[in-house]
């Protein structure tokens, strides 16, 4: 039995909840995963997973073994990475999490620069607008927009800034009350990103004066492009990142309103940050991605 492969098969089976899903994750046949886990159980003389026709569940002994197995595999990955990072080129696998639309529009079209520069780098790009658990989800680097609040056990590195623009379609503005001051938004449908409590009010800053407006609207979403499409369709006023709507504004499909104000959802900043765990300090792979992202944001 290949003990290392058996550990990987067991860990992925627990994570994925089944032998078939684990096989897909590892790129091996389901029968191979089943055989490896069974061999591991025979060697340990203990049942690690309960089998049923629909799913696999971990036993109490299996859960204890899973925790140790994950630690062993992560230690091996760190050891491999330490050797790989000694060179000038990044090598090995890098798991990166980025917000959905930022990843689609800003990162993905320019990835060739990073991959061409580091031909031995394997990039796993995950798109999600949810706040990720770097350790629990095995993410090496996460890009975060608009928030500088992180836990003490995570390294946060600022790499750029963006602005948020208030936009609406010409058709919407033509048939609704004019917008000349922040409080005028109370008479409008506001298309809100689902930030939680922070997204219920928009903060306006101008000439050292700060105003909070408790905006209202019938549509809110956790996807920025949904709000962009709604704004283009004349459904209301949206507060969106400049990089998302710049082309729409340039073409006249969307118009900016209240341009003299800096606007944010609550007190959220316009920071673009890269987050990683302390054990990734000095990682050539992380440094390569940070360098690439800074180049992209610099234009």
HUSULMO-V169081 format. One record per run of one state. SS is the DSSP state (@ for helix, = for strand, . for the rest). FROM is the first residue (numbers start at 0). TO is the last residue. Records with the same first field share a line. If there is no record, write none. Layout:
SS=FROM-TO / FROM-TO
This chain:
.=0-1 / 16-17 / 26-28 / 44-47 / 51-54 / 58-58 / 84-90 / 98-98 / 117-119 / 127-139 / 145-152 / 161-162 / 168-168 / 174-180 / 187-188 / 193-194 / 200-200 / 206-207 / 213-218 / 221-222 / 232-235 / 251-253 / 256-260 / 265-269 / 280-282 / 298-298
@=2-15 / 18-25 / 29-43 / 59-83 / 99-116 / 169-173 / 181-186 / 195-199 / 223-231 / 241-250 / 277-279 / 283-297
==48-50 / 55-57 / 91-97 / 120-126 / 140-144 / 153-160 / 163-167 / 189-192 / 201-205 / 208-212 / 219-220 / 236-240 / 254-255 / 261-264 / 270-276
